[in-house]
Amino acid sequence: MARASEISGPRPARALSRNSILLYGTLFVLSIYYLLPLYVMIMTSLKGMPEIRMGNIFSPPMEITFEPWIKAWSKACTGINCDGLSRGFGNSIQILLPALLMSIGIASINGYVLTYWRFKGSEVFFTLLLIGAFIPYQAMIYPIVILLREVGLMGDRAGLTLVHTIFGMPILTLLFRNYFAALPEEIFKAARIDGAGFWQIYFQIILPTALPIFVVAIILQVTGIWNDFLFGVVYTKPASYPMTVQLNNIVNSHQGVKEYNVNMAATLITALFPLLIYLVSGKFFVRSITAGAVKG
């Protein structure tokens, strides 16, 4: 048996080395920096206005009340309507679901075609599609207004759904194409030899292997569509405003007393849906982004 003096190799790292203390200390400070505003929002939303006027925003509520949450959801005025965020939540869901399904469905087929069924001019098509991902949204507002007006969708939820579908496809197509390109090409060739066709390969071979990148696409689209304000306020009318536009109307209302607890509650309610989506499926996010970026 080798003696202790003869054992070679690097020493095990100490649990509290200088580097680890610096690393964890920096992470702790950054965590406090980002979580402190969220803490203030939650505490403020659970307080009554008399307690808020006392001025200590960091203290927990002396008496917890959920009245601000109830008012933000069903009673706060968002313009001419005073039914809170409930109307906007329904509008956002009706905009999100079809836009999510169409954009991800079309983008996944685009990525599949551009990887395995390349046609003459496919690279040109892909380049033009990518250019669309880098055009500033603000530059496209007026042309899209004219387009939606001509097809009779201006001011309607269907028009906003179409806009989100189109603007989501370029970056999603890039993600799907890169992810499918990283898969072994032999699987596709073997399926072709066995006589499988376009849709058979897509549904039976490609889709079962693509769950991680679908999760990434869902997170990106849900976050982008749900948090959108610019398109919502331009392409819809008050009856079909999404949740973010109604939140803006609540927070920036200049009528009556400024109810900070209701504003904080409304902000938290608006952010809950995409936050829950990310918490449920976030473990796939980094893994899938990496898998979709190793090959271009």
C-alpha positions as CSV (number, residue, x, y, z in Angstrom):
1,M,0.0,0.0,0.0
2,A,1.3,3.4,-0.9
3,R,2.3,5.7,1.9
4,A,0.6,9.0,2.4
5,S,3.7,10.9,1.4
6,E,3.7,9.1,-2.0
7,I,0.2,10.0,-2.9
8,S,0.2,12.6,-5.6
9,G,-2.5,14.7,-7.3
10,P,-4.2,18.0,-6.7
11,R,-5.5,18.8,-3.2
12,P,-9.2,18.8,-2.8
13,A,-10.7,22.3,-2.9
14,R,-11.6,23.8,0.4
15,A,-15.3,24.4,1.0
16,L,-14.7,28.1,1.8
17,S,-11.8,29.2,-0.4
18,R,-11.3,32.8,-1.3
19,N,-12.8,32.3,-4.8
20,S,-15.9,30.5,-3.5
21,I,-16.5,33.2,-0.9
22,L,-16.1,35.9,-3.6
23,L,-18.4,34.0,-6.0
24,Y,-21.2,33.2,-3.5
25,G,-20.9,36.7,-2.0
26,T,-21.4,38.3,-5.4
27,L,-24.4,36.0,-6.2
28,F,-25.9,36.8,-2.8
29,V,-25.6,40.6,-3.4
30,L,-27.1,40.3,-7.0
31,S,-29.9,38.1,-5.7
32,I,-30.8,40.8,-3.1
33,Y,-30.6,43.5,-5.7
34,Y,-33.1,41.7,-8.0
35,L,-35.4,40.2,-5.4
36,L,-35.8,43.4,-3.3
37,P,-38.2,45.1,-5.7
38,L,-40.3,41.9,-5.8
39,Y,-40.4,41.8,-2.0
40,V,-41.5,45.5,-1.9
41,M,-44.2,44.8,-4.5
42,I,-45.6,41.8,-2.5
43,M,-45.5,43.6,0.8
44,T,-47.2,46.7,-0.6
45,S,-49.9,44.7,-2.3
46,L,-50.9,43.1,1.1
47,K,-51.2,46.4,3.0
48,G,-54.0,48.9,3.3
49,M,-53.5,52.5,2.2
50,P,-53.3,54.0,5.7
51,E,-50.3,51.7,6.5
52,I,-48.7,52.5,3.1
53,R,-48.9,56.2,4.0
54,M,-46.8,55.6,7.1
55,G,-43.9,55.3,4.6
56,N,-42.0,52.2,5.6
57,I,-42.1,50.2,2.4
58,F,-39.7,47.4,3.6
59,S,-41.7,46.4,6.6
60,P,-44.1,43.5,6.4
61,P,-47.8,44.3,6.7
62,M,-49.2,44.8,10.2
63,E,-52.5,43.5,9.0
64,I,-52.6,41.4,5.8
65,T,-55.4,42.3,3.4
66,F,-56.3,40.8,0.0
67,E,-58.7,43.6,-0.9
68,P,-56.1,45.2,-3.3
69,W,-55.8,41.9,-5.2
70,I,-59.6,41.6,-5.4
71,K,-60.0,45.2,-6.6
72,A,-57.1,44.8,-9.2
73,W,-58.8,41.7,-10.6
74,S,-62.4,42.7,-10.7
75,K,-63.0,46.3,-9.7
76,A,-60.2,48.6,-10.8
77,C,-61.0,51.0,-13.6
78,T,-59.0,50.5,-16.8
79,G,-60.5,53.4,-18.8
80,I,-64.3,53.4,-19.3
81,N,-64.6,49.9,-17.8
82,C,-64.3,49.2,-14.1
83,D,-64.0,45.4,-14.2
84,G,-60.3,45.2,-13.3
85,L,-57.9,42.9,-15.1
86,S,-60.4,40.1,-15.6
87,R,-61.4,41.3,-19.1
88,G,-57.8,41.7,-20.1
89,F,-56.9,38.2,-18.9
90,G,-59.5,36.7,-21.1
91,N,-58.3,38.8,-24.1
92,S,-54.7,37.8,-23.5
93,I,-55.6,34.1,-23.3
94,Q,-57.6,34.4,-26.6
95,I,-54.7,36.1,-28.3
96,L,-51.9,33.9,-26.8
97,L,-53.2,30.4,-27.5
98,P,-53.8,30.6,-31.2
99,A,-50.7,32.7,-31.8
100,L,-48.6,30.2,-29.8
101,L,-49.9,27.2,-31.6
102,M,-49.6,28.7,-35.1
103,S,-46.2,30.3,-34.7
104,I,-44.6,27.2,-33.1
105,G,-46.3,24.8,-35.5
106,I,-45.3,26.7,-38.6
107,A,-41.8,27.4,-37.3
108,S,-41.2,23.7,-36.4
109,I,-42.2,22.7,-40.0
110,N,-40.0,25.4,-41.4
111,G,-37.0,24.2,-39.4
112,Y,-37.8,20.6,-40.4
113,V,-38.0,21.5,-44.1
114,L,-34.9,23.7,-44.1
115,T,-32.9,20.9,-42.4
116,Y,-34.0,17.7,-44.2
117,W,-36.1,18.7,-47.3
118,R,-34.0,21.6,-48.7
119,F,-35.3,23.0,-52.0
120,K,-33.8,25.3,-54.6
121,G,-33.5,28.7,-53.0
122,S,-34.0,27.4,-49.4
123,E,-30.9,29.2,-48.2
124,V,-32.2,32.5,-49.7
125,F,-35.6,31.9,-48.1
126,F,-33.9,31.2,-44.7
127,T,-31.8,34.4,-45.0
128,L,-34.8,36.5,-45.8
129,L,-36.7,35.0,-42.9
130,L,-33.8,35.8,-40.5
131,I,-33.7,39.4,-41.7
132,G,-37.3,39.7,-40.5
133,A,-36.1,38.8,-37.0
134,F,-33.8,41.9,-36.9
135,I,-36.2,44.5,-38.3
136,P,-37.2,46.9,-35.4
137,Y,-40.9,46.4,-34.5
138,Q,-41.4,50.2,-34.5
139,A,-40.5,50.4,-38.2
140,M,-43.3,48.0,-39.1
141,I,-46.1,49.5,-37.1
142,Y,-47.6,51.7,-39.8
143,P,-47.4,49.2,-42.7
144,I,-49.0,46.6,-40.5
145,V,-51.8,49.1,-39.6
146,I,-52.5,49.5,-43.3
147,L,-52.4,45.8,-43.9
148,L,-54.8,44.9,-41.1
149,R,-57.1,47.7,-42.1
150,E,-57.3,46.4,-45.7
151,V,-58.1,42.8,-44.6
152,G,-60.6,44.0,-42.0
153,L,-58.7,42.9,-38.9
154,M,-57.6,46.3,-37.5
155,G,-58.7,46.6,-33.8
156,D,-59.6,42.9,-33.5
157,R,-58.0,40.2,-31.5
158,A,-57.5,38.1,-34.6
159,G,-55.4,40.8,-36.1
160,L,-53.1,41.0,-33.1
161,T,-52.9,37.2,-33.1
162,L,-51.8,37.3,-36.7
163,V,-49.1,39.9,-35.9
164,H,-47.7,37.8,-33.0
165,T,-47.6,34.7,-35.2
166,I,-45.7,36.4,-38.0
167,F,-43.2,38.2,-35.7
168,G,-42.5,35.0,-33.8
169,M,-41.7,32.8,-36.7
170,P,-38.2,34.0,-37.7
171,I,-36.4,33.4,-34.4
172,L,-38.4,30.2,-33.8
173,T,-37.5,28.9,-37.2
174,L,-33.8,29.5,-36.4
175,L,-34.1,27.6,-33.1
176,F,-35.9,24.6,-34.7
177,R,-33.6,24.5,-37.7
178,N,-30.4,24.5,-35.5
179,Y,-31.9,21.9,-33.2
180,F,-32.9,19.5,-36.0
181,A,-29.5,20.0,-37.6
182,A,-27.9,18.7,-34.5
183,L,-29.9,15.4,-34.7
184,P,-28.2,12.4,-36.4
185,E,-29.0,12.6,-40.1
186,E,-28.9,8.8,-40.3
187,I,-32.3,8.6,-38.6
188,F,-33.8,10.6,-41.4
189,K,-32.0,8.6,-44.1
190,A,-33.1,5.3,-42.5
191,A,-36.7,6.5,-42.4
192,R,-36.6,7.5,-46.1
193,I,-35.1,4.1,-47.0
194,D,-38.0,2.4,-45.1
195,G,-40.5,4.4,-47.3
196,A,-41.6,7.0,-44.7
197,G,-43.0,10.2,-46.2
198,F,-42.8,13.9,-45.2
199,W,-45.5,13.9,-42.5
200,Q,-44.8,10.4,-41.3
201,I,-41.2,11.4,-40.5
202,Y,-42.2,14.7,-39.0
203,F,-44.8,13.2,-36.6
204,Q,-43.3,9.9,-35.8
205,I,-39.5,10.6,-35.7
206,I,-38.9,14.4,-35.5
207,L,-41.5,15.5,-33.0
208,P,-40.8,12.8,-30.3
209,T,-37.2,14.0,-30.2
210,A,-38.0,17.7,-30.1
211,L,-39.7,18.1,-26.8
212,P,-36.9,20.3,-25.2
213,I,-36.8,22.8,-28.1
214,F,-40.6,23.0,-28.1
215,V,-40.4,23.9,-24.4
216,V,-37.9,26.7,-25.2
217,A,-40.2,27.9,-28.0
218,I,-43.2,27.9,-25.7
219,I,-41.3,29.9,-23.0
220,L,-40.1,32.5,-25.5
221,Q,-43.5,32.9,-27.2
222,V,-45.5,33.0,-24.0
223,T,-43.2,35.6,-22.5
224,G,-43.1,37.7,-25.6
225,I,-46.8,37.6,-26.4
226,W,-48.1,38.0,-22.8
227,N,-45.7,40.9,-21.9
228,D,-46.3,42.8,-25.2
229,F,-47.7,46.3,-24.8
230,L,-46.8,48.1,-28.0
231,F,-48.7,45.8,-30.4
232,G,-51.6,45.5,-28.0
233,V,-52.2,49.2,-27.7
234,V,-51.8,49.9,-31.4
235,Y,-53.7,47.0,-33.0
236,T,-56.6,46.5,-30.7
237,K,-59.4,48.6,-29.2
238,P,-60.5,49.0,-25.6
239,A,-62.9,46.1,-25.6
240,S,-60.1,43.7,-26.8
241,Y,-57.1,45.2,-24.9
242,P,-54.7,42.6,-23.6
243,M,-53.8,42.5,-19.9
244,T,-50.6,44.6,-20.2
245,V,-52.6,47.5,-21.7
246,Q,-55.1,47.4,-19.0
247,L,-52.3,47.3,-16.4
248,N,-50.9,50.4,-17.9
249,N,-54.3,52.1,-17.7
250,I,-54.6,51.1,-14.0
251,V,-51.1,52.2,-13.0
252,N,-51.2,55.5,-14.9
253,S,-54.7,56.5,-14.0
254,H,-54.8,60.1,-12.7
255,Q,-58.4,60.0,-11.3
256,G,-58.9,59.9,-7.5
257,V,-56.3,58.7,-5.0
258,K,-53.2,56.8,-6.1
259,E,-53.7,53.3,-4.8
260,Y,-50.2,51.9,-4.7
261,N,-51.4,48.6,-3.2
262,V,-53.8,48.0,-6.1
263,N,-51.1,48.9,-8.6
264,M,-48.7,46.4,-7.1
265,A,-51.3,43.7,-7.0
266,A,-52.3,44.3,-10.6
267,T,-48.6,44.1,-11.7
268,L,-48.1,40.8,-9.8
269,I,-51.3,39.3,-11.2
270,T,-50.2,40.3,-14.8
271,A,-46.8,38.7,-14.3
272,L,-48.0,35.4,-12.7
273,F,-48.9,33.5,-15.8
274,P,-45.6,33.7,-17.7
275,L,-43.8,33.2,-14.4
276,L,-45.6,30.0,-13.7
277,I,-44.9,28.7,-17.2
278,Y,-41.2,29.4,-16.7
279,L,-41.1,27.8,-13.3
280,V,-42.9,24.6,-14.5
281,S,-40.8,24.2,-17.7
282,G,-37.6,26.2,-17.0
283,K,-35.4,23.2,-16.3
284,F,-35.5,22.4,-20.1
285,F,-34.6,26.0,-21.1
286,V,-30.9,26.2,-20.7
287,R,-30.4,22.6,-21.9
288,S,-32.4,23.1,-25.0
289,I,-31.0,26.5,-25.9
290,T,-27.5,24.9,-25.8
291,A,-28.7,22.0,-27.9
292,G,-30.2,24.3,-30.5
293,A,-27.0,26.4,-30.8
294,V,-24.3,23.9,-31.4
295,K,-24.8,23.7,-35.2
296,G,-25.9,26.4,-37.6
